[in-house]
Structure formats: structure tokens, C-alpha cells
Amino acid sequence: MIKWPFILAAIGIGGLIAIQPGINSDVARRLDNPFAAAFLSISVSFLLATVYVLSARQNVSWSAVTSLPWYLWLGGTIGAIFVAGSLWLAPVLGAAALFAAMIAGQMMMALIVDWFGFGGYQSQGFDPWRLLAVGLVLAGVLIFQRSA
């Protein structure tokens, strides 16, 4: 399977995510309330997802939703933490340092997830190249922080 279109889509989504904390921070400043800004952002996401599910006539098994294990609800919690945390950190760190640090955290957790095969991911080996990649990202975090 050719993965390049998927990689380019992921890069594009990552680019959009780099803009989100700045926008949310501006909303927080204008509303004088970071939690209201996070609520607004998450509400828009909820509204768009609702419109899509209803307009695309997506089949939702509501009985399955109510029987989900507690830990599967953490996805929404993580999304709320991302929105609120990034709009709080964005004005302090700036976009480059914020996302370098977030990517470092993502890569470190991804190594753990890959190692153990959590969350439906197939278990992957641990090798020096993966550790080097995380080390380079952490070096980038330090460089962005020093230049700020």
C-alpha cells in the first residue's frame, strides 16, 4: 500500500493543529476566560461531529456507547486537556517550542504504546533508531527553548 498520501494528510492535519492553540488563546484573551475558550472550541468540535453523523446517516449503536469500558472515555478527556492546556501554554512558549515539546511527548508515549501494543496498536520492537528519533526531537525542544 502506498502511504505517502496518508503521510501528507497527517502533515496537513498537524499543520492545522499548530494553528489551533493560537486561535484558542486569542479567543481566551477576548473572552477573558481560558475555560470559556476551551468550552467554545470543544463545543464547535461537538457540533461539527454531530452534523456529520446526522447528515451522513452514520449508524451509531447507542447501547454499545453506554457499555463502553470507563478507560475508553479517556479519549475525550485527553482532547479537552489538549485544548485547554495548549491554549494556556501557547502564549508562554510560542508555537514552535509548544509543538516541539508536544511532539516529544507524543513520540515518547508512542514508543511505549508501540512497545506494549496498547490501544489496538500492534506491538513494535524497540530499536536504537527510534530512541535516536526521540532524542533528536528532545534536542529540538531544547534548541527552541534556548532561542525563545
LUMTOR-49575 format. One record per residue (C-alpha): residue in one letter; x, y, z. Coordinates in steps of 0.001 Angstrom, whole numbers, padded with zeros to 6 digits, always signed. Example, Ala and Ser with C-alpha at 12.3 -4.5 7.8 and 13.67 -1.06 7.14 Angstrom:
2
A+012300-004500+007800/S+013670-001060+007140/
//
This chain:
148
M+000000+000000+000000/I+001225+003500-000862/K+001392+005509+002364/W+002527+008900+001055/P-000996+010336+000638/F-001732+009374+004237/I+001544+010867+005461/L+000788+014105+003600/A-002714+014176+005112/A-001195+013699+008588/I+001262+016540+007922/G-001630+018755+006829/I-003648+017919+009940/G-000572+018567+012053/G-000268+021970+010410/L-003856+022766+011327/I-003283+021646+014897/A-000325+024041+015111/I-002733+026913+014463/Q-005401+025819+016963/P-003752+026874+020277/G-003023+030356+018950/I-006620+030789+017827/N-007927+029420+021126/S-005560+031678+023084/D-006875+034684+021176/V-010445+033593+021985/A-009450+033214+025661/R-007964+036715+025665/R-011056+038215+024045/L-013411+036355+026392/D-011094+036938+029362/N-011625+033302+030295/P-009487+030346+029126/F-012067+027761+030183/A-014771+029524+028177/A-012436+029429+025159/A-011814+025705+025666/F-015562+025140+026047/L-016243+027062+022837/S-013609+025115+020899/I-014848+021748+022128/S-018478+022761+021521/V-017691+023597+017890/S-015995+020201+017521/F-019038+018508+019044/L-021398+020422+016770/L-019428+019557+013623/A-019218+015874+014594/T-022957+015832+015323/V-023797+017437+011973/Y-021577+014914+010176/V-023009+011864+011961/L-026587+013000+011318/S-026146+014243+007744/A-024064+011256+006612/R-026595+008940+008243/Q-023909+007243+010271/N-025121+004198+012183/V-024460+004616+015911/S-025128+001790+018344/W-026148+003801+021410/S-026368+000636+023509/A-022725-000049+022677/V-021829+003515+023695/T-023355+003068+027133/S-021494-000205+027666/L-018013+001090+026823/P-015363+000422+029492/W-014501+003525+031548/Y-010984+003901+030114/L-012298+004329+026556/W-013862+007631+027659/L-010340+008970+028199/G-010098+009931+024511/G-012483+012842+025038/T-010750+013751+028283/I-007395+013847+026502/G-008905+016092+023811/A-010164+018527+026457/I-006761+018526+028183/F-005076+019209+024825/V-007350+022151+024036/A-007237+023740+027489/G-003552+023010+028072/S-002360+024215+024689/L-004279+027489+024863/W-002721+028083+028283/L+000823+027200+027138/A+000788+028778+023657/P+001300+032401+024737/V+004111+031400+027101/L+006073+029032+024864/G+005190+030188+021354/A+004081+027839+018603/A+007447+026236+017776/A+008504+025384+021353/L+004954+024314+022272/F+004686+021856+019423/A+008252+020629+019663/A+007530+019750+023303/M+004143+018229+022447/I+005652+016169+019646/A+008385+014986+022020/G+005697+013877+024476/Q+003751+012204+021689/M+006808+010352+020446/M+007822+009173+023913/M+004305+007891+024597/A+004124+006383+021107/L+007269+004362+021824/I+005630+002978+024958/V+002349+002311+023145/D+004198+000565+020312/W+006302-001473+022714/F+003300-002829+024637/G+000771-002741+021809/F-001750-000606+023722/G-004983+000673+022260/G-005215-001615+019283/Y-001711-000878+018016/Q+000341-003889+017022/S+003396-004371+019237/Q+006559-002949+017656/G+010147-003569+018564/F+012322-001085+020389/D+015421-000142+018444/P+018189+002461+018578/W+016759+004373+015594/R+013522+005071+017459/L+015456+006240+020502/L+017615+008462+018287/A+014482+009980+016724/V+013081+010862+020155/G+016476+012200+021216/L+016599+014469+018171/V+013129+015806+018903/L+014129+016461+022529/A+017212+018282+021254/G+014878+020373+019113/V+012821+021246+022195/L+015976+022459+023949/I+017036+024486+020916/F+013601+026131+020584/Q+013579+026913+024313/R+017060+028471+024221/S+016171+030659+021268/A+012970+031952+022900/
//
